[in-house]
Structure formats: C-alpha cells, structure tokens
C-alpha cells in the first residue's frame, strides 16, 4: 500500500498559523503598494505590522514584517525630506528616488514572499 499521508497533519495549528501569516504578509504588501495611490492603506499596513508582529517571531514572515516596517518608516522619512526640499528644487529628485526605492522594496519583498523565503534584513546595531 502506498503511503500518501500529508507531511503536515490536517488541522495542525502550526501549519494553519503559517498559512494565515503567509496570507497576511501578502495583504500587507498589497496595502503598501496601494499606498502609492491611496496613502491611508500604508497607515493600515503599518498598524497591522505592529499588531501582528509578535505572531511572526520564529517564522520566515518575521523578516518580512521587519522589512515592511523599515520600508514604511524610511519611505516616510524620505518623503518628508523630499517634501521639505521641494522649495529649493532638490525635493523632486528626492521624491523620485524615494518612489523608485519603495517600488524596489515592495517588489523584492513580494518576490521573496512568493518564493517562500525569508528576506535578508540586516541586524539592528
């Protein structure tokens, strides 16, 4: 007789948690992507990141949450710097560079998520 049992038992809470975190991580990437058009979605995404962050500890999604949180805060910082420096003309370049950087971060994060890999996040100093 051929053993075709699944590798993860049906109803395994660990597998269900990972599946839920995987879906949530995707939703957050989508919310950040929409944030370029509807800024409120990025605020929703960062709130979800902080509320659910403890649930990701020890999973591959922990690195994705850290990546997403850092993307939000550095993106906001450079948007503020760009907005302030628009007055002297440099701000448009800062805002353009920030937009390209944000797109890169969201796409890279999504691709790693799609491949089921953690994303490399340098350790905090």
The first five atom37 places (N, CA, C, CB, O) and aatype in JSON, in Angstrom:
{
  "aatype": [20, 20, 20, 20, 20, 20, 20, 20, 20, 20, 20, 20, 20, 20, 20, 20, 20, 20, 20, 20, 20, 20, 20, 20, 20, 20, 20, 20, 20, 20, 20, 20, 20, 20, 20, 20, 20, 20, 20, 20, 20, 20, 20, 20, 20, 20, 20, 20, 20, 20, 20, 20, 20, 20, 20, 20, 20, 20, 20, 20, 20, 20, 20, 20, 20, 20, 20, 20, 20, 20, 20, 20, 20, 20, 20, 20, 20, 20, 20, 20, 20, 20, 20, 20, 20, 20, 20, 20, 20, 20, 20, 20, 20, 20, 20, 20, 20, 20, 20, 20, 20, 20, 20, 20, 20, 20, 20, 20, 20, 20, 20, 20, 20, 20, 20, 20, 20, 20, 20, 20, 20, 20, 20, 20, 20],
  "atom_mask": [
    [1, 1, 1, 1, 1],
    [1, 1, 1, 1, 1],
    [1, 1, 1, 1, 1],
    [1, 1, 1, 1, 1],
    [1, 1, 1, 1, 1],
    [1, 1, 1, 1, 1],
    [1, 1, 1, 1, 1],
    [1, 1, 1, 1, 1],
    [1, 1, 1, 1, 1],
    [1, 1, 1, 1, 1],
    [1, 1, 1, 1, 1],
    [1, 1, 1, 1, 1],
    [1, 1, 1, 1, 1],
    [1, 1, 1, 1, 1],
    [1, 1, 1, 1, 1],
    [1, 1, 1, 1, 1],
    [1, 1, 1, 1, 1],
    [1, 1, 1, 1, 1],
    [1, 1, 1, 1, 1],
    [1, 1, 1, 1, 1],
    [1, 1, 1, 1, 1],
    [1, 1, 1, 1, 1],
    [1, 1, 1, 1, 1],
    [1, 1, 1, 1, 1],
    [1, 1, 1, 1, 1],
    [1, 1, 1, 1, 1],
    [1, 1, 1, 1, 1],
    [1, 1, 1, 1, 1],
    [1, 1, 1, 1, 1],
    [1, 1, 1, 1, 1],
    [1, 1, 1, 1, 1],
    [1, 1, 1, 1, 1],
    [1, 1, 1, 1, 1],
    [1, 1, 1, 1, 1],
    [1, 1, 1, 1, 1],
    [1, 1, 1, 1, 1],
    [1, 1, 1, 1, 1],
    [1, 1, 1, 1, 1],
    [1, 1, 1, 1, 1],
    [1, 1, 1, 1, 1],
    [1, 1, 1, 1, 1],
    [1, 1, 1, 1, 1],
    [1, 1, 1, 1, 1],
    [1, 1, 1, 1, 1],
    [1, 1, 1, 1, 1],
    [1, 1, 1, 1, 1],
    [1, 1, 1, 1, 1],
    [1, 1, 1, 1, 1],
    [1, 1, 1, 1, 1],
    [1, 1, 1, 1, 1],
    [1, 1, 1, 1, 1],
    [1, 1, 1, 1, 1],
    [1, 1, 1, 1, 1],
    [1, 1, 1, 1, 1],
    [1, 1, 1, 1, 1],
    [1, 1, 1, 1, 1],
    [1, 1, 1, 1, 1],
    [1, 1, 1, 1, 1],
    [1, 1, 1, 1, 1],
    [1, 1, 1, 1, 1],
    [1, 1, 1, 1, 1],
    [1, 1, 1, 1, 1],
    [1, 1, 1, 1, 1],
    [1, 1, 1, 1, 1],
    [1, 1, 1, 1, 1],
    [1, 1, 1, 1, 1],
    [1, 1, 1, 1, 1],
    [1, 1, 1, 1, 1],
    [1, 1, 1, 1, 1],
    [1, 1, 1, 1, 1],
    [1, 1, 1, 1, 1],
    [1, 1, 1, 1, 1],
    [1, 1, 1, 1, 1],
    [1, 1, 1, 1, 1],
    [1, 1, 1, 1, 1],
    [1, 1, 1, 1, 1],
    [1, 1, 1, 1, 1],
    [1, 1, 1, 1, 1],
    [1, 1, 1, 1, 1],
    [1, 1, 1, 1, 1],
    [1, 1, 1, 1, 1],
    [1, 1, 1, 1, 1],
    [1, 1, 1, 1, 1],
    [1, 1, 1, 1, 1],
    [1, 1, 1, 1, 1],
    [1, 1, 1, 1, 1],
    [1, 1, 1, 1, 1],
    [1, 1, 1, 1, 1],
    [1, 1, 1, 1, 1],
    [1, 1, 1, 1, 1],
    [1, 1, 1, 1, 1],
    [1, 1, 1, 1, 1],
    [1, 1, 1, 1, 1],
    [1, 1, 1, 1, 1],
    [1, 1, 1, 1, 1],
    [1, 1, 1, 1, 1],
    [1, 1, 1, 1, 1],
    [1, 1, 1, 1, 1],
    [1, 1, 1, 1, 1],
    [1, 1, 1, 1, 1],
    [1, 1, 1, 1, 1],
    [1, 1, 1, 1, 1],
    [1, 1, 1, 1, 1],
    [1, 1, 1, 1, 1],
    [1, 1, 1, 1, 1],
    [1, 1, 1, 1, 1],
    [1, 1, 1, 1, 1],
    [1, 1, 1, 1, 1],
    [1, 1, 1, 1, 1],
    [1, 1, 1, 1, 1],
    [1, 1, 1, 1, 1],
    [1, 1, 1, 1, 1],
    [1, 1, 1, 1, 1],
    [1, 1, 1, 1, 1],
    [1, 1, 1, 1, 1],
    [1, 1, 1, 1, 1],
    [1, 1, 1, 1, 1],
    [1, 1, 1, 1, 1],
    [1, 1, 1, 1, 1],
    [1, 1, 1, 1, 1],
    [1, 1, 1, 1, 1],
    [1, 1, 1, 1, 1],
    [1, 1, 1, 1, 1],
    [1, 1, 1, 1, 1],
    [1, 1, 1, 1, 1]
  ],
  "atom_positions": [
    [[0.84, -1.17, 0.0], [0.0, 0.0, 0.0], [0.89, 1.24, 0.0], [-0.96, 0.0, 1.21], [1.92, 1.27, 0.67]],
    [[0.49, 2.22, -0.74], [1.24, 3.45, -0.9], [0.87, 4.45, 0.2], [0.98, 4.06, -2.3], [-0.31, 4.71, 0.43]],
    [[1.87, 4.99, 0.89], [1.61, 5.97, 1.94], [1.5, 7.36, 1.3], [2.75, 5.94, 3.03], [2.5, 7.92, 0.85]],
    [[0.31, 7.91, 1.27], [0.1, 9.23, 0.67], [-0.34, 10.24, 1.71], [-0.92, 9.15, -0.45], [-0.99, 11.23, 1.37]],
    [[-0.01, 10.01, 2.97], [-0.42, 10.95, 4.02], [0.31, 12.28, 3.84], [-0.14, 10.35, 5.44], [1.47, 12.31, 3.41]],
    [[-0.36, 13.36, 4.18], [0.28, 14.67, 4.03], [1.43, 14.83, 5.01], [-0.74, 15.8, 4.23], [1.44, 14.22, 6.08]],
    [[2.39, 15.65, 4.64], [3.53, 15.89, 5.51], [3.12, 16.63, 6.78], [4.59, 16.68, 4.77], [3.73, 16.45, 7.84]],
    [[2.09, 17.44, 6.68], [1.59, 18.19, 7.82], [0.2, 17.66, 8.13], [1.58, 19.73, 7.56], [-0.67, 17.66, 7.26]],
    [[-0.02, 17.22, 9.37], [-1.35, 16.69, 9.7], [-2.44, 17.74, 9.48], [-1.38, 16.2, 11.15], [-2.23, 18.94, 9.7]],
    [[-3.61, 17.26, 9.05], [-4.74, 18.15, 8.85], [-5.11, 18.76, 10.2], [-5.96, 17.4, 8.21], [-5.17, 18.06, 11.21]],
    [[-5.36, 20.05, 10.19], [-5.74, 20.72, 11.42], [-4.57, 21.09, 12.31], [-6.67, 19.87, 12.18], [-4.77, 21.53, 13.44]],
    [[-3.36, 20.93, 11.81], [-2.17, 21.29, 12.59], [-2.17, 22.79, 12.84], [-0.87, 20.84, 11.86], [-2.12, 23.57, 11.89]],
    [[-2.22, 23.22, 14.11], [-2.27, 24.65, 14.4], [-1.05, 25.41, 13.89], [-2.41, 24.87, 15.88], [-1.16, 26.57, 13.5]],
    [[0.11, 24.76, 13.88], [1.32, 25.42, 13.37], [1.22, 25.7, 11.89], [2.54, 24.58, 13.65], [1.62, 26.77, 11.42]],
    [[0.69, 24.74, 11.13], [0.52, 24.92, 9.69], [-0.54, 25.97, 9.4], [0.15, 23.58, 9.02], [-0.39, 26.77, 8.48]],
    [[-1.61, 25.96, 10.18], [-2.67, 26.96, 9.99], [-2.15, 28.36, 10.29], [-3.87, 26.64, 10.89], [-2.48, 29.32, 9.59]],
    [[-1.32, 28.47, 11.34], [-0.74, 29.77, 11.7], [0.15, 30.28, 10.57], [0.07, 29.66, 13.01], [0.08, 31.45, 10.2]],
    [[1.0, 29.39, 10.02], [1.88, 29.8, 8.92], [1.09, 30.2, 7.68], [2.83, 28.66, 8.57], [1.44, 31.18, 7.01]],
    [[0.04, 29.46, 7.38], [-0.79, 29.8, 6.22], [-1.45, 31.16, 6.42], [-1.87, 28.71, 5.97], [-1.53, 31.97, 5.49]],
    [[-1.91, 31.42, 7.62], [-2.54, 32.7, 7.93], [-1.53, 33.84, 7.84], [-3.17, 32.66, 9.33], [-1.83, 34.9, 7.29]],
    [[-0.33, 33.62, 8.38], [0.72, 34.65, 8.31], [1.16, 34.9, 6.88], [1.92, 34.24, 9.16], [1.46, 36.03, 6.5]],
    [[1.2, 33.83, 6.08], [1.58, 34.0, 4.68], [0.57, 34.89, 3.97], [1.67, 32.62, 3.97], [0.95, 35.81, 3.24]],
    [[-0.71, 34.62, 4.18], [-1.75, 35.42, 3.55], [-1.72, 36.86, 4.07], [-3.13, 34.8, 3.81], [-1.85, 37.8, 3.28]],
    [[-1.54, 37.03, 5.36], [-1.49, 38.37, 5.95], [-0.3, 39.17, 5.4], [-1.41, 38.28, 7.48], [-0.43, 40.36, 5.13]],
    [[0.83, 38.51, 5.25], [2.02, 39.18, 4.71], [1.76, 39.68, 3.29], [3.23, 38.24, 4.72], [2.17, 40.78, 2.94]],
    [[1.09, 38.88, 2.49], [0.72, 39.3, 1.13], [-0.22, 40.5, 1.18], [0.07, 38.14, 0.36], [-0.02, 41.47, 0.45]],
    [[-1.22, 40.44, 2.03], [-2.17, 41.55, 2.16], [-1.43, 42.83, 2.5], [-3.25, 41.24, 3.23], [-1.75, 43.9, 1.97]],
    [[-0.46, 42.74, 3.39], [0.3, 43.93, 3.8], [1.12, 44.46, 2.62], [1.22, 43.6, 5.0], [1.18, 45.68, 2.42]],
    [[1.76, 43.58, 1.85], [2.49, 44.06, 0.67], [1.54, 44.78, -0.3], [3.18, 42.88, -0.05], [1.89, 45.81, -0.86]],
    [[0.35, 44.23, -0.48], [-0.63, 44.87, -1.37], [-1.05, 46.23, -0.81], [-1.87, 43.95, -1.55], [-1.16, 47.2, -1.56]],
    [[-1.27, 46.31, 0.49], [-1.65, 47.59, 1.11], [-0.55, 48.63, 0.92], [-1.94, 47.39, 2.61], [-0.84, 49.8, 0.65]],
    [[0.71, 48.22, 1.07], [1.81, 49.17, 0.83], [1.87, 49.6, -0.62], [3.15, 48.54, 1.24], [2.11, 50.77, -0.91]],
    [[1.65, 48.67, -1.54], [1.65, 49.02, -2.96], [0.53, 50.01, -3.27], [1.51, 47.75, -3.84], [0.73, 50.98, -4.01]],
    [[-0.64, 49.77, -2.71], [-1.76, 50.7, -2.9], [-1.5, 52.04, -2.23], [-3.04, 50.09, -2.35], [-2.09, 53.05, -2.61]],
    [[-0.63, 52.05, -1.24], [-0.3, 53.28, -0.53], [0.24, 54.37, -1.44], [0.7, 53.0, 0.53], [0.16, 55.55, -1.1]],
    [[0.79, 53.99, -2.57], [1.28, 54.99, -3.52], [0.13, 55.8, -4.11], [2.08, 54.31, -4.65], [0.31, 56.94, -4.52]],
    [[-1.05, 55.2, -4.14], [-2.22, 55.86, -4.71], [-3.21, 56.31, -3.64], [-2.92, 54.92, -5.69], [-3.85, 57.36, -3.77]],
    [[-3.31, 55.5, -2.6], [-4.23, 55.79, -1.5], [-3.41, 55.7, -0.22], [-5.47, 54.79, -1.48], [-3.26, 54.62, 0.34]],
    [[-2.89, 56.82, 0.24], [-1.96, 56.84, 1.37], [-2.48, 56.14, 2.62], [-1.63, 58.23, 1.71], [-1.69, 55.62, 3.41]],
    [[-3.77, 56.13, 2.81], [-4.35, 55.53, 4.01], [-4.04, 54.05, 4.12], [-5.85, 55.74, 4.03], [-3.94, 53.52, 5.23]],
    [[-3.89, 53.36, 3.0], [-3.64, 51.92, 3.06], [-2.27, 51.61, 3.67], [-3.74, 51.31, 1.66], [-2.09, 50.58, 4.31]],
    [[-1.31, 52.5, 3.48], [0.01, 52.3, 4.1], [-0.1, 52.45, 5.61], [1.04, 53.31, 3.53], [0.6, 51.74, 6.35]],
    [[-0.95, 53.35, 6.08], [-1.17, 53.51, 7.53], [-1.81, 52.24, 8.1], [-2.06, 54.76, 7.83], [-1.41, 51.77, 9.16]],
    [[-2.78, 51.7, 7.39], [-3.42, 50.45, 7.81], [-2.37, 49.34, 7.86], [-4.58, 50.06, 6.85], [-2.35, 48.55, 8.8]],
    [[-1.52, 49.28, 6.85], [-0.49, 48.23, 6.78], [0.48, 48.32, 7.96], [0.29, 48.33, 5.46], [0.81, 47.3, 8.56]],
    [[0.94, 49.52, 8.3], [1.92, 49.64, 9.39], [1.27, 49.28, 10.72], [2.5, 51.06, 9.46], [1.93, 48.71, 11.6]],
    [[0.0, 49.6, 10.88], [-0.7, 49.22, 12.12], [-0.79, 47.7, 12.22], [-2.13, 49.85, 12.16], [-0.53, 47.13, 13.28]],
    [[-1.16, 47.05, 11.12], [-1.22, 45.58, 11.12], [0.16, 45.0, 11.42], [-1.75, 45.06, 9.76], [0.27, 44.04, 12.18]],
    [[1.21, 45.57, 10.81], [2.57, 45.08, 11.08], [2.87, 45.07, 12.58], [3.6, 45.95, 10.34], [3.38, 44.08, 13.1]],
    [[2.56, 46.15, 13.25], [2.88, 46.24, 14.67], [1.96, 45.37, 15.53], [2.79, 47.67, 15.14], [2.41, 44.78, 16.51]],
    [[0.69, 45.28, 15.18], [-0.25, 44.48, 15.96], [0.07, 42.99, 15.85], [-1.7, 44.75, 15.49], [-0.01, 42.26, 16.84]],
    [[0.43, 42.52, 14.66], [0.65, 41.09, 14.43], [2.12, 40.67, 14.47], [0.07, 40.72, 13.1], [2.44, 39.5, 14.26]],
    [[3.02, 41.61, 14.75], [4.46, 41.32, 14.7], [4.86, 40.17, 15.61], [5.25, 42.56, 15.08], [5.66, 39.32, 15.21]],
    [[4.33, 40.12, 16.83], [4.71, 39.05, 17.77], [4.32, 37.67, 17.24], [4.05, 39.29, 19.13], [4.98, 36.68, 17.56]],
    [[3.27, 37.6, 16.45], [2.84, 36.31, 15.9], [3.83, 35.75, 14.88], [1.48, 36.45, 15.25], [3.81, 34.55, 14.6]],
    [[4.68, 36.6, 14.34], [5.61, 36.16, 13.29], [6.95, 35.68, 13.84], [5.84, 37.28, 12.32], [7.76, 35.12, 13.1]],
    [[7.2, 35.89, 15.12], [8.5, 35.54, 15.7], [8.8, 34.06, 15.47], [8.54, 35.87, 17.23], [7.98, 33.19, 15.77]],
    [[9.97, 33.8, 14.94], [10.41, 32.43, 14.69], [9.94, 31.86, 13.36], [9.93, 31.57, 15.77], [10.19, 30.69, 13.08]],
    [[9.26, 32.67, 12.55], [8.81, 32.2, 11.23], [9.53, 33.0, 10.15], [7.25, 32.34, 11.09], [10.2, 33.99, 10.44]],
    [[9.4, 32.56, 8.91], [10.02, 33.33, 7.82], [9.36, 34.69, 7.66], [9.96, 32.56, 6.5], [9.94, 35.6, 7.08]],
    [[8.15, 34.83, 8.17], [7.43, 36.08, 7.99], [7.89, 37.17, 8.95], [5.94, 35.85, 8.17], [7.56, 38.34, 8.78]],
    [[8.65, 36.79, 9.96], [9.24, 37.78, 10.86], [10.15, 38.73, 10.07], [10.03, 37.09, 12.0], [10.11, 39.94, 10.28]],
    [[10.95, 38.18, 9.18], [11.85, 39.01, 8.37], [11.05, 39.9, 7.42], [12.83, 38.13, 7.56], [11.44, 41.04, 7.17]],
    [[9.95, 39.4, 6.9], [9.11, 40.2, 6.01], [8.47, 41.36, 6.77], [8.02, 39.32, 5.36], [8.39, 42.48, 6.25]],
    [[8.02, 41.11, 7.99], [7.41, 42.18, 8.77], [8.45, 43.26, 9.09], [6.8, 41.63, 10.07], [8.16, 44.45, 9.0]],
    [[9.65, 42.84, 9.46], [10.72, 43.81, 9.72], [11.01, 44.61, 8.46], [12.0, 43.09, 10.22], [11.17, 45.83, 8.52]],
    [[11.09, 43.94, 7.32], [11.32, 44.58, 6.02], [10.23, 45.6, 5.72], [11.38, 43.52, 4.89], [10.52, 46.72, 5.3]],
    [[8.99, 45.22, 5.94], [7.86, 46.1, 5.67], [7.87, 47.33, 6.59], [6.55, 45.34, 5.82], [7.63, 48.45, 6.15]],
    [[8.15, 47.1, 7.86], [8.17, 48.2, 8.82], [9.28, 49.19, 8.47], [8.36, 47.67, 10.27], [9.07, 50.4, 8.48]],
    [[10.45, 48.69, 8.16], [11.57, 49.57, 7.8], [11.28, 50.31, 6.49], [12.88, 48.77, 7.67], [11.62, 51.48, 6.33]],
    [[10.64, 49.62, 5.56], [10.27, 50.27, 4.3], [9.33, 51.44, 4.58], [9.6, 49.27, 3.34], [9.51, 52.52, 4.01]],
    [[8.35, 51.24, 5.42], [7.4, 52.31, 5.74], [8.11, 53.51, 6.35], [6.31, 51.79, 6.69], [7.96, 54.63, 5.87]],
    [[8.88, 53.27, 7.42], [9.46, 54.4, 8.15], [10.52, 55.14, 7.34], [10.07, 53.92, 9.45], [10.56, 56.37, 7.36]],
    [[11.38, 54.42, 6.63], [12.38, 55.11, 5.8], [11.72, 55.8, 4.62], [13.45, 54.11, 5.3], [12.14, 56.89, 4.22]],
    [[10.68, 55.18, 4.06], [9.94, 55.82, 2.98], [9.27, 57.11, 3.45], [8.89, 54.87, 2.41], [9.29, 58.11, 2.75]],
    [[8.69, 57.08, 4.64], [8.06, 58.28, 5.21], [9.11, 59.35, 5.47], [7.31, 57.94, 6.51], [8.89, 60.53, 5.17]],
    [[10.24, 58.95, 6.04], [11.32, 59.92, 6.3], [11.74, 60.63, 5.03], [12.52, 59.21, 6.94], [11.84, 61.86, 5.01]],
    [[12.01, 59.86, 3.97], [12.47, 60.47, 2.72], [11.37, 61.24, 2.01], [13.01, 59.4, 1.8], [11.66, 62.18, 1.26]],
    [[10.12, 60.87, 2.23], [9.01, 61.65, 1.67], [8.94, 63.02, 2.35], [7.67, 60.9, 1.83], [8.68, 64.03, 1.7]],
    [[9.17, 63.04, 3.65], [9.17, 64.31, 4.39], [10.34, 65.18, 3.96], [9.23, 64.06, 5.91], [10.19, 66.37, 3.7]],
    [[11.52, 64.55, 3.88], [12.71, 65.3, 3.43], [12.48, 65.84, 2.02], [13.99, 64.39, 3.46], [12.79, 67.0, 1.74]],
    [[11.95, 65.01, 1.15], [11.68, 65.45, -0.23], [10.65, 66.56, -0.27], [11.2, 64.28, -1.06], [10.81, 67.52, -1.02]],
    [[9.6, 66.44, 0.53], [8.57, 67.47, 0.57], [9.1, 68.8, 1.05], [7.44, 67.04, 1.46], [8.74, 69.86, 0.53]],
    [[9.97, 68.76, 2.06], [10.56, 69.99, 2.6], [11.53, 70.62, 1.59], [11.29, 69.71, 3.92], [11.57, 71.84, 1.46]],
    [[12.29, 69.79, 0.9], [13.32, 70.32, -0.01], [12.8, 70.64, -1.4], [14.45, 69.33, -0.12], [13.56, 71.07, -2.27]],
    [[11.5, 70.42, -1.63], [10.91, 70.83, -2.91], [11.09, 72.33, -3.11], [9.4, 70.44, -2.96], [11.24, 72.81, -4.24]],
    [[11.07, 73.06, -2.03], [11.22, 74.51, -2.07], [12.51, 74.93, -2.77], [11.18, 75.09, -0.65], [12.54, 75.92, -3.5]],
    [[13.58, 74.17, -2.55], [14.86, 74.53, -3.17], [15.12, 73.74, -4.45], [16.01, 74.29, -2.18], [16.2, 73.82, -5.04]],
    [[14.13, 72.97, -4.89], [14.24, 72.28, -6.17], [14.8, 70.88, -6.11], [15.07, 73.07, -7.06], [14.59, 70.1, -7.04]],
    [[15.48, 70.53, -5.05], [16.09, 69.2, -4.93], [15.04, 68.16, -4.53], [17.22, 69.22, -3.89], [15.21, 66.96, -4.79]],
    [[13.99, 68.61, -3.91], [12.98, 67.7, -3.38], [12.37, 66.78, -4.41], [11.9, 68.48, -2.73], [12.04, 65.64, -4.11]],
    [[12.21, 67.28, -5.64], [11.63, 66.43, -6.68], [12.51, 65.22, -6.96], [11.43, 67.24, -7.97], [12.01, 64.13, -7.2]],
    [[13.82, 65.41, -6.92], [14.74, 64.28, -7.12], [14.68, 63.31, -5.94], [16.19, 64.79, -7.31], [14.72, 62.1, -6.12]],
    [[14.58, 63.87, -4.73], [14.49, 63.04, -3.53], [13.19, 62.21, -3.59], [14.53, 63.92, -2.25], [13.2, 61.02, -3.29]],
    [[12.09, 62.85, -3.96], [10.81, 62.15, -4.05], [10.82, 61.08, -5.14], [9.68, 63.15, -4.3], [10.25, 60.01, -4.96]],
    [[11.46, 61.38, -6.26], [11.58, 60.39, -7.33], [12.42, 59.19, -6.87], [12.22, 61.03, -8.59], [12.03, 58.04, -7.07]],
    [[13.56, 59.47, -6.25], [14.41, 58.39, -5.76], [13.67, 57.56, -4.7], [15.72, 58.96, -5.17], [13.78, 56.33, -4.68]],
    [[12.93, 58.23, -3.84], [12.16, 57.53, -2.81], [11.1, 56.63, -3.45], [11.51, 58.54, -1.85], [10.9, 55.5, -3.0]],
    [[10.44, 57.12, -4.46], [9.41, 56.32, -5.13], [10.01, 55.06, -5.76], [8.7, 57.15, -6.21], [9.45, 53.97, -5.64]],
    [[11.14, 55.22, -6.42], [11.82, 54.07, -7.03], [12.25, 53.07, -5.97], [13.04, 54.53, -7.86], [12.1, 51.86, -6.14]],
    [[12.79, 53.59, -4.86], [13.25, 52.75, -3.76], [12.07, 51.98, -3.15], [13.96, 53.6, -2.68], [12.2, 50.79, -2.85]],
    [[10.93, 52.65, -2.96], [9.76, 51.99, -2.4], [9.25, 50.88, -3.32], [8.65, 53.01, -2.15], [8.89, 49.8, -2.86]],
    [[9.22, 51.15, -4.6], [8.79, 50.13, -5.56], [9.73, 48.92, -5.48], [8.76, 50.71, -7.01], [9.28, 47.78, -5.45]],
    [[11.03, 49.19, -5.45], [12.02, 48.12, -5.34], [11.78, 47.28, -4.09], [13.44, 48.71, -5.31], [11.79, 46.05, -4.16]],
    [[11.56, 47.93, -2.95], [11.38, 47.21, -1.68], [10.12, 46.35, -1.7], [11.32, 48.19, -0.52], [10.12, 45.22, -1.23]],
    [[9.05, 46.9, -2.24], [7.79, 46.15, -2.28], [7.9, 44.97, -3.24], [6.62, 47.08, -2.7], [7.46, 43.86, -2.92]],
    [[8.49, 45.19, -4.4], [8.64, 44.11, -5.39], [9.58, 43.02, -4.85], [9.17, 44.66, -6.73], [9.28, 41.83, -4.95]],
    [[10.71, 43.43, -4.29], [11.66, 42.44, -3.76], [11.01, 41.63, -2.64], [12.94, 43.14, -3.25], [11.14, 40.41, -2.59]],
    [[10.32, 42.31, -1.75], [9.65, 41.62, -0.65], [8.62, 40.63, -1.17], [8.99, 42.62, 0.28], [8.54, 39.49, -0.71]],
    [[7.81, 41.08, -2.14], [6.81, 40.19, -2.71], [7.45, 38.97, -3.36], [5.96, 40.95, -3.73], [6.97, 37.85, -3.19]],
    [[8.53, 39.18, -4.12], [9.18, 38.05, -4.79], [9.73, 37.03, -3.79], [10.32, 38.56, -5.68], [9.61, 35.83, -4.0]],
    [[10.33, 37.51, -2.7], [10.81, 36.6, -1.66], [9.63, 35.88, -1.0], [11.64, 37.36, -0.61], [9.71, 34.69, -0.71]],
    [[8.54, 36.62, -0.75], [7.34, 36.01, -0.18], [6.82, 34.91, -1.12], [6.24, 37.09, 0.05], [6.5, 33.81, -0.67]],
    [[6.76, 35.21, -2.4], [6.25, 34.26, -3.4], [7.1, 33.0, -3.45], [6.21, 34.92, -4.78], [6.58, 31.9, -3.67]],
    [[8.41, 33.15, -3.25], [9.32, 32.0, -3.27], [9.36, 31.27, -1.92], [10.72, 32.45, -3.65], [10.04, 30.25, -1.79]],
    [[8.64, 31.8, -0.92], [8.63, 31.17, 0.4], [9.93, 31.31, 1.15], [8.3, 29.74, 0.26], [10.29, 30.46, 1.96]],
    [[10.65, 32.41, 0.88], [11.94, 32.64, 1.51], [11.87, 33.83, 2.45], [13.04, 32.86, 0.45], [11.13, 34.78, 2.19]],
    [[12.63, 33.79, 3.54], [12.75, 35.0, 4.36], [13.55, 36.03, 3.59], [13.43, 34.68, 5.75], [14.34, 35.69, 2.71]],
    [[13.34, 37.28, 3.91], [14.06, 38.33, 3.21], [15.19, 38.81, 4.11], [13.12, 39.51, 2.82], [15.01, 38.98, 5.32]],
    [[16.36, 39.02, 3.51], [17.52, 39.44, 4.3], [17.35, 40.82, 4.89], [18.76, 39.41, 3.45], [17.24, 41.82, 4.16]],
    [[17.34, 40.88, 6.21], [17.23, 42.14, 6.91], [18.47, 42.24, 7.79], [15.89, 42.24, 7.75], [18.69, 41.39, 8.65]],
    [[19.29, 43.29, 7.59], [20.47, 43.41, 8.43], [20.09, 43.59, 9.89], [21.34, 44.58, 7.97], [19.09, 44.23, 10.2]],
    [[20.88, 43.03, 10.76], [20.62, 43.15, 12.2], [20.75, 44.59, 12.64], [21.58, 42.26, 13.0], [21.6, 45.33, 12.15]],
    [[19.89, 44.97, 13.56], [19.94, 46.35, 14.1], [21.2, 46.5, 14.95], [18.67, 46.68, 14.95], [21.59, 45.59, 15.67]],
    [[21.8, 47.66, 14.85], [23.04, 47.9, 15.6], [22.76, 48.14, 17.06], [23.79, 49.1, 15.03], [23.69, 48.36, 17.84]]
  ]
}
